């Protein structure tokens, strides 16, 4: 199959050209099974035919080379039907696929592209760093610089450990809370996803929810025996778990705003209740801010909501698009981590100079005045416009946003937890998704994933997206 892959690559190589630079940019609520199956399509879109023939050729070859043809399950389009889009380049708020189609992007590499794709300043800094090497496997000054930036920004963090992914960050945080408290049980919420570590694959969100998978085969019962679950936004359920497991619970883990079961914000008082319950029971509160960190506010969801957890996990934005993750806490907790303490965790590529450089220059841009106000405006305009389009065309929809994170569901709502999210009409979402692709808009290929805006998105991008949504909603 190497020959097939090479042939597909050669077919795509012809006609691919550099893309022009995009200009730098000068909580709303109304509140499946794939049925859309498409072969290579060609749809008239203005003067240009929309086709995904090359994407199909490449993906067909990929299926013989990688499980399901992808390296992360949600990319396979299982819940929206049709063939995955194979991309060639990105810039600003736009993406171009191997067939030459252009899209306004609301995935942003699942969150890190908060200042826009392939930012010129970040790229220039990366090129200079690249000249010095890609990895040292040893300390570098850039680690100190990014660590100081994270510590100064995030209220709960006095020390930080860099890793290479959000999954690694949550694995490290899990081991840390158990080491610090001497307890083994944890509470997580249904539909929340904290990476693919064994202990977290219980009623998980993200690709697990998208594909409708049960708890994953290959995970031993012993690995999840100490994982307790509760519905998101249900403080009483958490209180009951503490009562039933007195002195045994190490921590409560949650996404402060759920992004892996669709966009679900916390109800008023919910985060405060968790903070109180954990303190009363000698447990730690862990905010998984891999998505929300530096996106809802410079200090993350904990700054936005005014609730300080004990431990925080981060990723996405702090790597500026390169592989990175981190976990941090107050000093007495972090000094449990080797070599300062007995809890072992390591990583050869952790803190590598390229990821540190991208993170430093991304965070610098986020400190500019008006950054989060701008994200709030464009995202709010987008969500209100899509919901208005749904109302005009007779579709039951609800949704909302917080700063640069958003989501909509095909249900009347409201959506407060994963059970509510599953009431959404996923077949209709699949049809909507495919229609939006044809109109040049790239959304997350699952009803159960949040969307993201960036500083590169313009009011024209938002207007064009809303027009596309109304057009698609009329015909589905």
C-alpha positions as CSV (number, residue, x, y, z in Angstrom):
1,X,0.0,0.0,0.0
2,X,3.0,2.3,0.1
3,X,2.7,2.6,-3.6
4,X,-1.0,3.6,-3.3
5,X,-0.1,6.2,-0.7
6,X,2.7,7.6,-2.9
7,X,0.4,7.7,-5.9
8,X,-2.2,9.7,-3.9
9,X,0.5,12.0,-2.6
10,X,1.8,12.6,-6.2
11,X,-1.7,13.3,-7.4
12,X,-2.1,15.9,-4.8
13,X,1.3,17.5,-5.2
14,X,0.3,18.9,-8.6
15,X,-1.4,22.3,-8.3
16,X,-0.7,23.0,-4.7
17,X,0.5,26.5,-4.2
18,X,1.2,28.8,-1.3
19,X,-1.8,30.6,0.2
20,X,-2.0,34.3,0.7
21,X,-1.5,35.8,4.1
22,X,-4.7,36.7,5.9
23,X,-4.8,40.2,7.4
24,X,-4.3,40.5,11.1
25,X,-7.5,41.5,12.8
26,X,-7.5,45.3,13.0
27,X,-23.2,33.5,27.1
28,X,-25.8,33.5,24.5
29,X,-28.5,30.8,24.9
30,X,-31.6,29.8,22.9
31,X,-31.9,27.1,23.6
32,X,-26.3,9.7,16.1
33,X,-26.1,7.8,13.9
34,X,-24.5,8.9,10.6
35,X,-27.0,8.8,7.8
36,X,-25.2,11.0,5.4
37,X,-23.0,8.9,3.2
38,X,-21.2,10.6,0.3
39,X,-18.6,9.6,-2.2
40,X,-16.3,12.1,-3.8
41,X,-18.6,15.0,-4.4
42,X,-18.7,17.9,-6.8
43,X,-21.2,20.7,-6.0
44,X,-21.5,23.9,-7.9
45,X,-20.4,26.7,-5.5
46,X,-20.5,30.0,-7.2
47,X,-18.2,29.9,-10.2
48,X,-16.1,27.0,-8.8
49,X,-17.1,23.4,-8.4
50,X,-16.7,22.0,-4.9
51,X,-15.0,18.7,-5.1
52,X,-13.2,16.4,-2.6
53,X,-11.9,13.9,-5.0
54,X,-8.2,14.2,-3.9
55,X,-9.2,14.0,-0.3
56,X,-11.1,10.8,-1.0
57,X,-8.1,9.3,-2.8
58,X,-5.7,10.1,0.0
59,X,-8.1,8.9,2.7
60,X,-8.7,5.6,0.9
61,X,-5.0,5.0,0.8
62,X,-4.7,6.1,4.5
63,X,-7.2,3.5,5.6
64,X,-4.7,0.8,4.6
65,X,-1.9,2.5,6.5
66,X,-3.4,3.7,9.8
67,X,-6.4,2.4,11.9
68,X,-9.5,4.0,10.3
69,X,-7.2,6.1,8.2
70,X,-6.6,8.7,10.9
71,X,-4.4,9.3,13.9
72,X,-7.2,10.7,16.1
73,X,-10.7,9.1,15.9
74,X,-12.9,12.2,15.5
75,X,-11.1,13.1,12.3
76,X,-12.7,10.2,10.5
77,X,-16.1,11.9,10.1
78,X,-17.9,8.8,11.5
79,X,-20.7,10.9,13.1
80,X,-21.3,13.3,10.2
81,X,-20.9,10.9,7.2
82,X,-18.9,11.3,4.1
83,X,-15.1,11.4,3.6
84,X,-12.8,13.4,5.9
85,X,-11.3,16.5,4.3
86,X,-7.5,16.3,3.9
87,X,-5.9,19.7,4.4
88,X,-2.9,21.2,2.7
89,X,-2.4,24.7,4.3
90,X,-3.8,27.2,6.8
91,X,-3.5,30.9,7.3
92,X,-5.4,33.3,9.6
93,X,-9.0,32.2,9.9
94,X,-8.8,30.1,6.7
95,X,-7.9,26.5,5.6
96,X,-7.3,25.1,2.2
97,X,-7.7,21.4,1.3
98,X,-5.8,19.3,-1.2
99,X,-8.6,19.9,-3.8
100,X,-8.1,23.7,-3.5
101,X,-11.3,24.4,-1.6
102,X,-11.1,27.3,0.9
103,X,-12.9,27.2,4.3
104,X,-13.5,29.6,7.2
105,X,-12.2,27.5,10.1
106,X,-14.0,27.1,13.5
107,X,-11.9,24.2,14.7
108,X,-8.6,26.0,15.1
109,X,-6.6,22.8,15.4
110,X,-9.1,22.0,18.3
111,X,-8.3,25.3,20.1
112,X,-4.7,26.3,19.9
113,X,-5.0,28.7,16.9
114,X,-6.4,31.5,19.1
115,X,-4.4,34.2,17.3
116,X,-5.0,32.6,13.9
117,X,-3.2,30.0,11.9
118,X,0.4,30.3,10.9
119,X,0.8,33.7,12.5
120,X,3.7,35.6,10.9
121,X,5.3,36.7,14.2
122,X,5.1,33.2,15.7
123,X,6.5,31.6,12.5
124,X,9.4,34.1,12.4
125,X,10.3,33.2,16.0
126,X,10.0,29.5,15.3
127,X,12.4,29.8,12.3
128,X,15.0,31.5,14.5
129,X,14.6,28.9,17.2
130,X,14.7,26.1,14.6
131,X,18.2,27.2,13.5
132,X,19.4,26.3,17.1
133,X,17.8,22.9,17.0
134,X,14.5,21.1,17.6
135,X,15.1,19.3,20.8
136,X,17.8,19.3,23.5
137,X,16.6,16.7,25.9
138,X,18.1,19.1,28.5
139,X,17.1,22.4,30.1
140,X,16.7,25.6,28.0
141,X,16.0,29.2,29.0
142,X,12.7,29.2,27.0
143,X,11.2,26.8,29.6
144,X,11.8,29.4,32.3
145,X,10.2,32.2,30.2
146,X,7.0,30.3,29.4
147,X,6.8,28.9,32.9
148,X,6.9,32.5,34.4
149,X,4.2,33.6,32.0
150,X,1.9,30.7,32.9
151,X,2.5,31.2,36.6
152,X,1.8,34.9,36.5
153,X,-1.4,34.3,34.5
154,X,-3.1,31.3,36.1
155,X,-4.3,31.9,39.7
156,X,-3.9,28.4,41.0
157,X,-0.4,27.8,39.6
158,X,2.8,28.5,41.6
159,X,4.9,25.8,39.9
160,X,4.3,24.1,36.5
161,X,5.5,20.9,34.7
162,X,5.5,20.9,30.9
163,X,4.6,17.8,29.0
164,X,3.7,17.0,25.4
165,X,-0.1,16.7,25.3
166,X,-3.3,17.3,27.2
167,X,-3.6,13.6,27.9
168,X,-0.1,13.6,29.5
169,X,-1.0,16.6,31.6
170,X,-4.1,14.9,33.0
171,X,-2.2,11.7,33.6
172,X,0.4,13.6,35.6
173,X,-2.3,15.5,37.5
174,X,-4.1,12.3,38.3
175,X,-1.0,10.7,39.8
176,X,-0.2,13.9,41.6
177,X,-3.5,14.2,43.4
178,X,-3.3,10.6,44.5
179,X,0.3,11.1,45.7
180,X,-0.5,14.3,47.6
181,X,-3.7,13.1,49.3
182,X,-2.8,9.4,49.8
183,X,-6.2,8.5,48.4
184,X,-7.1,6.7,45.2
185,X,-10.7,7.5,44.2
186,X,-11.6,10.4,41.9
187,X,-14.8,11.9,40.7
188,X,-15.3,12.9,37.0
189,X,-18.3,14.0,35.1
190,X,-20.3,12.2,32.4
191,X,-19.3,13.5,29.0
192,X,-16.1,15.2,30.2
193,X,-12.9,14.0,28.4
194,X,-9.5,14.2,30.1
195,X,-7.5,12.3,27.5
196,X,-7.3,8.6,26.9
197,X,-5.6,7.4,30.1
198,X,-7.3,4.3,31.5
199,X,-8.7,5.9,34.6
200,X,-10.5,8.6,32.6
201,X,-12.2,6.4,30.0
202,X,-15.4,6.1,32.0
203,X,-18.4,7.8,30.5
204,X,-16.0,10.0,28.6
205,X,-16.7,12.6,25.9
206,X,-14.9,13.7,22.8
207,X,-14.2,10.9,20.3
208,X,-15.7,8.4,22.7
209,X,-19.0,10.2,22.6
210,X,-18.7,10.9,18.9
211,X,-18.3,7.3,18.0
212,X,-20.8,6.0,20.5
213,X,-18.2,3.7,22.0
214,X,-18.6,2.0,25.4
215,X,-15.9,2.1,27.9
216,X,-12.8,1.1,25.9
217,X,-11.7,-2.5,25.5
218,X,-8.2,-2.9,26.8
219,X,-8.8,-0.9,30.0
220,X,-8.6,-3.3,33.0
221,X,-11.4,-3.1,35.5
222,X,-8.9,-2.2,38.2
223,X,-7.9,0.9,36.3
224,X,-11.4,2.4,36.5
225,X,-12.6,0.9,39.8
226,X,-11.6,4.0,41.6
227,X,-13.3,6.4,39.1
228,X,-16.7,7.7,40.2
229,X,-19.0,9.6,37.9
230,X,-21.7,12.2,38.3
231,X,-23.8,14.3,35.8
232,X,-22.2,17.6,35.0
233,X,-23.9,20.6,36.8
234,X,-25.3,18.3,39.5
235,X,-23.7,19.3,42.8
236,X,-26.0,17.1,44.8
237,X,-24.8,14.0,43.0
238,X,-21.2,15.0,43.9
239,X,-22.2,15.6,47.5
240,X,-23.7,12.1,47.7
241,X,-20.6,10.5,46.3
242,X,-18.5,12.2,49.0
243,X,-20.9,10.9,51.6
244,X,-20.7,7.3,50.3
245,X,-16.9,7.4,50.0
246,X,-15.9,9.3,53.1
247,X,-12.1,10.0,53.3
248,X,-11.5,8.1,50.1
249,X,-11.7,10.7,47.3
250,X,-8.5,12.3,46.2
251,X,-10.0,14.8,43.8
252,X,-12.8,16.1,41.6
253,X,-11.7,16.5,37.9
254,X,-13.8,18.5,35.5
255,X,-13.7,20.7,32.4
256,X,-14.9,24.1,33.9
257,X,-16.7,24.6,30.6
258,X,-17.4,21.3,28.9
259,X,-16.0,21.2,25.3
260,X,-15.9,17.5,24.7
261,X,-19.7,16.8,24.9
262,X,-20.5,19.8,22.9
263,X,-20.4,23.3,24.5
264,X,-21.9,23.1,28.0
265,X,-21.2,26.0,30.5
266,X,-21.5,25.6,34.3
267,X,-24.8,26.6,35.9
268,X,-24.5,29.5,38.4
269,X,-23.2,28.2,41.7
270,X,-22.0,24.8,40.4
271,X,-18.3,25.6,40.5
272,X,-18.6,27.2,43.9
273,X,-20.3,24.1,45.2
274,X,-17.5,21.9,44.0
275,X,-15.0,24.2,45.6
276,X,-16.8,24.0,48.9
277,X,-17.3,20.2,48.7
278,X,-13.7,19.4,48.0
279,X,-12.5,21.7,50.8
280,X,-14.9,20.2,53.3
281,X,-13.8,16.6,52.4
282,X,-10.1,17.1,52.2
283,X,-10.0,16.5,48.4
284,X,-8.5,18.5,45.6
285,X,-10.3,20.4,42.9
286,X,-8.8,19.9,39.4
287,X,-9.7,22.1,36.5
288,X,-8.9,20.6,33.1
289,X,-8.2,23.8,31.2
290,X,-6.7,22.2,28.2
291,X,-9.4,23.8,26.1
292,X,-10.4,26.8,28.3
293,X,-6.9,27.9,29.4
294,X,-6.0,31.3,28.0
295,X,-9.1,31.1,25.8
296,X,-11.9,32.2,28.2
297,X,-9.5,34.7,29.8
298,X,-5.8,35.2,30.1
299,X,-6.0,33.4,33.4
300,X,-8.4,30.7,32.0
301,X,-11.8,29.7,33.2
302,X,-10.7,30.1,36.8
303,X,-10.1,33.8,36.3
304,X,-13.3,34.2,34.2
305,X,-15.5,32.5,36.9
306,X,-13.5,33.6,39.9
307,X,-13.0,30.1,41.3
308,X,-9.5,28.9,42.1
309,X,-8.9,25.1,41.9
310,X,-6.0,23.3,43.5
311,X,-4.6,21.8,40.4
312,X,-4.8,22.9,36.7
313,X,-4.1,21.1,33.5
314,X,-3.3,23.0,30.3
315,X,-2.4,22.5,26.7
316,X,-3.6,23.8,23.3
317,X,-3.0,27.6,23.5
318,X,0.2,27.4,25.6
319,X,1.9,25.6,22.7
320,X,0.7,27.9,20.0
321,X,-0.1,25.0,17.7
322,X,2.8,22.8,18.6
323,X,2.5,19.6,20.8
324,X,2.5,20.7,24.4
325,X,0.7,20.3,27.7
326,X,1.3,21.3,31.3
327,X,0.0,20.8,34.8
328,X,0.5,23.1,37.7
329,X,-0.6,23.9,41.3
330,X,0.5,25.6,44.4
331,X,4.1,24.9,45.5
332,X,3.4,22.4,48.3
333,X,1.5,20.2,45.8
334,X,4.0,20.5,42.9
335,X,6.9,19.7,45.1
336,X,5.6,16.1,45.2
337,X,6.8,15.8,41.6
338,X,10.2,14.2,40.8
339,X,13.0,15.2,41.2
340,X,11.7,17.5,43.9
341,X,9.6,14.8,45.4
342,X,8.7,11.1,45.1
343,X,6.0,11.1,42.4
344,X,7.7,10.1,39.1
345,X,6.8,11.6,35.7
346,X,9.2,12.3,32.8
347,X,9.3,13.1,29.1
348,X,12.2,13.4,26.7
349,X,10.5,16.1,24.5
350,X,8.9,18.0,27.3
351,X,9.8,21.7,27.2
352,X,11.3,21.4,23.8
353,X,12.4,24.8,22.4
354,X,10.0,24.9,19.5
355,X,6.9,24.4,21.6
356,X,8.1,26.9,24.2
357,X,8.8,29.5,21.5
358,X,5.4,29.2,20.0
359,X,3.7,29.4,23.4
360,X,5.7,32.4,24.5
361,X,4.8,34.4,21.4
362,X,1.2,33.3,21.4
363,X,0.7,34.4,25.0
364,X,2.4,37.7,24.3
365,X,-0.2,38.5,21.7
366,X,-3.0,37.6,24.1
367,X,-1.9,40.3,26.5
368,X,-2.8,43.0,24.0
369,X,-5.7,45.2,25.1
370,X,-9.1,44.2,23.8
371,X,-8.2,40.7,23.0
372,X,-10.9,38.9,24.9
373,X,-13.5,41.5,24.2
374,X,-12.9,41.0,20.5
375,X,-13.2,37.2,20.9
376,X,-16.4,37.6,22.9
377,X,-17.9,39.9,20.2
378,X,-17.2,37.8,17.1
379,X,-18.2,34.6,18.9
380,X,-21.4,36.1,20.2
381,X,-22.3,37.5,16.8
382,X,-21.7,34.1,15.3
383,X,-23.8,32.1,17.7
384,X,-26.7,34.6,17.7
385,X,-26.6,34.6,13.9
386,X,-26.8,30.8,13.6
387,X,-29.6,30.5,16.2
388,X,-31.5,33.3,14.4
389,X,-31.1,31.4,11.1
390,X,-32.4,28.3,12.8
391,X,-35.4,30.1,14.1
392,X,-36.2,31.6,10.7
393,X,-36.0,28.2,9.0
394,X,-38.0,26.3,11.6
395,X,-35.3,24.3,13.4
396,X,-35.2,23.6,17.1
397,X,-31.7,24.8,18.2
398,X,-30.0,26.1,21.3
399,X,-26.4,27.1,22.0
400,X,-24.1,29.6,23.6
401,X,-20.6,30.9,24.0
402,X,-18.0,32.1,26.4
403,X,-15.4,34.4,24.9
404,X,-13.7,32.3,22.1
405,X,-15.5,29.0,22.7
406,X,-19.0,28.1,21.5
407,X,-21.4,25.4,20.4
408,X,-24.9,24.8,19.1
409,X,-27.2,21.8,19.4
410,X,-30.1,20.6,17.3
411,X,-32.5,20.5,20.3
412,X,-34.7,23.0,22.0
413,X,-32.6,22.6,25.2
414,X,-31.5,23.8,27.5
415,X,-28.4,21.6,27.6
416,X,-26.9,21.3,31.1
417,X,-25.2,17.9,30.9
418,X,-24.3,15.0,28.6
419,X,-27.7,13.4,28.9
420,X,-29.2,16.7,27.6
421,X,-26.6,16.9,24.8
422,X,-27.6,13.4,23.6
423,X,-31.1,14.6,22.9
424,X,-29.7,16.6,20.0
425,X,-30.7,15.5,16.5
426,X,-27.3,14.1,15.3
427,X,-28.7,13.1,11.9
428,X,-29.7,16.6,11.2
429,X,-26.3,17.9,12.5
430,X,-24.7,15.6,9.9
431,X,-26.7,17.1,7.1
432,X,-26.0,20.6,8.4
433,X,-22.3,19.8,8.6
434,X,-22.0,18.5,5.1
435,X,-23.9,21.5,3.8
436,X,-21.6,23.9,5.6
437,X,-18.6,22.2,4.1
438,X,-20.0,22.8,0.6
439,X,-20.5,26.5,1.5
440,X,-16.9,26.9,2.6
441,X,-17.3,26.6,6.4
442,X,-15.3,24.1,8.5
443,X,-16.9,23.1,11.8
444,X,-15.9,20.4,14.3
445,X,-17.0,17.1,12.7
446,X,-19.1,16.0,15.6
447,X,-22.2,17.3,17.5
448,X,-20.2,16.6,20.7
449,X,-17.3,19.0,20.2
450,X,-17.1,22.7,20.9
451,X,-16.1,25.2,18.3
452,X,-13.5,28.0,18.5
453,X,-12.9,31.4,17.1
454,X,-9.7,33.4,16.8
455,X,-8.4,36.9,16.6
456,X,-8.0,36.4,12.9
457,X,-11.8,36.0,12.4
458,X,-13.3,39.1,10.9
459,X,-16.8,40.4,10.9
460,X,-17.0,39.5,7.2
461,X,-16.1,35.9,8.2
462,X,-18.9,35.9,10.7
463,X,-21.4,37.4,8.2
464,X,-20.5,34.9,5.5
465,X,-20.8,32.0,8.0
466,X,-24.3,33.1,9.1
467,X,-25.4,33.5,5.5
468,X,-24.1,30.0,4.8
469,X,-25.9,28.6,7.8
470,X,-29.2,30.1,6.8
471,X,-28.8,28.7,3.3
472,X,-28.0,25.2,4.5
473,X,-30.8,25.2,7.2
474,X,-33.4,26.2,4.5
475,X,-32.5,23.1,2.4
476,X,-32.2,20.5,5.2
